[in-house]
Amino acid sequence: ARDAMPDGGKLTVRTANIPADECKNYPSKGMPAADYVLVEVADSGIGIAAEIIDKIFEPFFSTKDVGKGTGLGLATVHGIVSQSRGAVWAESAPGLGATFHVLLPLATPPESVTPAQAGRASGAASGGRILVVEDEELVRQLLARTLIEAGFEVVQARHGGEALERLADASRGVDLVVSDVVMPVMAGRELAARLKQRYPTLPAIWISGYPRESVAAGEGLPEGAAFLQKPASPEALLDAVRRALAADQPNRSNPG
């Protein structure tokens, strides 16, 4: 929406409960009749041309110039919604803005569990130092907070280049890298190669909104690398961290 309204405009977010008998009013993508929640995000921007609207959720599709973006945002959204047994689609026309619809199954709220409790439940060890590499600030902060509340010390970086700077400047060693795969400036493929060259014993967990197979084909995920797909629960993140640190126990003297 921001890119679609370079000179400003109106952004509207709407939510609604959709009972099972009203599902027929929405493109349900073969979803079963059930109670759903509808989230709509509408902008008053430039709109989307008819010849590309069916392509906007495809991985690596983009209308942006080189260096202006990867075109991965909507594909990530599609992956997250699909994992949640939902549907997402867009309605738009040039000059008339765009509206994105997300239909998600209504869920019963689970019993509240804090990240710290999740860390204890999964057996995550505390005291390690972890470098979190993620270009989306909100995602990076969420990962960092989960790890900090579980007892880890966290260093943050926005991309691979900054990650290497953090490692070089670290006053003491880093025990683990948790990194996004698709990032600006220096993406996961190059970062993995640099880590292997400079810090060959430093373990890493690679995270992405795409399945492992898609990332391996498009971005060269290192063979046999630990992988975690977004969105990952605090339990899943901490369990992956625990396993990575346990597997690396003989090499815990990694240089930073």
Salt bridges, closest charged atoms under 4 A:
ASP3 OD1 - ARG2 NE 3.80
ASP3 OD2 - LYS64 NZ 2.67
GLU40 OE1 - ARG14 NE 3.00
GLU40 OE2 - HIS101 ND1 2.82
GLU91 OE1 - HIS101 NE2 3.22
GLU134 OE1 - LYS230 NZ 2.89
GLU153 OE2 - ARG129 NE 3.03
GLU153 OE1 - ARG172 NH2 2.35
GLU162 OE2 - ARG158 NH2 2.69
GLU162 OE1 - ARG166 NH2 3.53
ASP175 OD1 - ARG252 NE 3.35
ASP180 OD1 - LYS230 NZ 3.44
GLU190 OE2 - ARG194 NH2 2.80
ASP239 OD1 - ARG242 NH2 2.46
ASP239 OD2 - ARG243 NE 2.98
